[in-house]
Amino acid sequence: MKKFKVSLRGENFQIEVEGTREVKTLGFFTTRIIEAKTKDNAEMEAVDAIRHLPRLQTSVRNDREDPPRIYAESVIEVVDAATAEGELALVFFPDESTDAPN
């Protein structure tokens, strides 16, 4: 199997702010190192891994009609990548690409 560095961007994540009942529309950037047969498989596996993060599943408040979105911004095959141990960070930012209330 090959290793790929997958850079992802999430948009329109309506997240409940920890310790409050306030919901903000946020986006994020993150990178995952994925072992896969092809570039396309690596992209699908990285997106799937983010979708199943427990901390996102419990804090996202989107309606079905207005789902959050995750895009691969780049997928690059790497030769000397050490597979990261543990969970990698999500770097959140205010998402102004939607008309959803903040």
N, C-alpha and C positions, 0 to 999 in steps of 0.2 A: 504494500500500500504506500501511497505517496502522502506527504504532509503538505497542508495548505494553510496559509495565513488568510483568514476571512475577516474583513473589516465590515461591520454591520452598522446600520443606522436605523433607529426606531423612531416612529413619528406617531403623534396623536394618542399618546398613552395618557389617559385620564387617571391620575394616581392620587390616592388619598394620602395626604401629608401625615407622616407618622406623628401620633400624639394629638391629632386634631381631627375634625370631621371635614376639613377643607379639601377640595379636589382641585388639582391643577393639571393642565394639559402640558405634558412634557414629552421631549424626545430624548434620545440617548445615542451615544457612540460606544462601541465595544469591539474588541478583537478576539477571535478564537483561533486556536491552532487545532486543525481537524485532520485526522487520518482518514483518507477516502481513496477510492479507485480513480475518480475523475473530479474535475473542477466543479461540475454541476452537482455531483453527490456531496462534495464538501460544502457548497452553498446551502443545499437543502438541510444537511445535518446541523450546520451552525444555526440556521434560522430555527429549526426544530428545538435545539438545545435552549435557545433563549425563550421560546414560547413556553417551555416546561419548567422554567425557573420558579421555584415555589414563592419567592418573594415578589415576583411579578404577578403570579396567579392570584395571590391573596390581596394585592393592593390595587389592581387595575379595576376601574369602575365604568368602563365603556359600555354603551348600549350595543346590542347586536347590529343595529342600523349604522353605527359609527365606530367600526372596529379600529384598533391600533394597527399599525403597519410596520413591518420589518423588511429592510432592503439590504442586500449585499452591495456595498460600494466598491469592493474589490476582492478578488480571490486570486492569490498568488501562490504558486508552488514554491516551497522552500526546501532547501537541501539540509541545512544545518540548524533547524529549529528544535530547541528543547521544548518538549510538551510541558506547558504550564501546569503546575500542581495547584489543586484547589480551584476555587471559583474566581474568575477574573471580574474586574470591576465593570460596572455600567456607569458611564459619565453622563449625567442628565443635564438637560438645558431646557429653558422655556420654549415651547413649541408654538411659534407664531405662524406656522403654515396652515393652520386650520382656523375656522371661525368659532370654534368651541369656546365657551366661557372659561376664564381662568379662575 
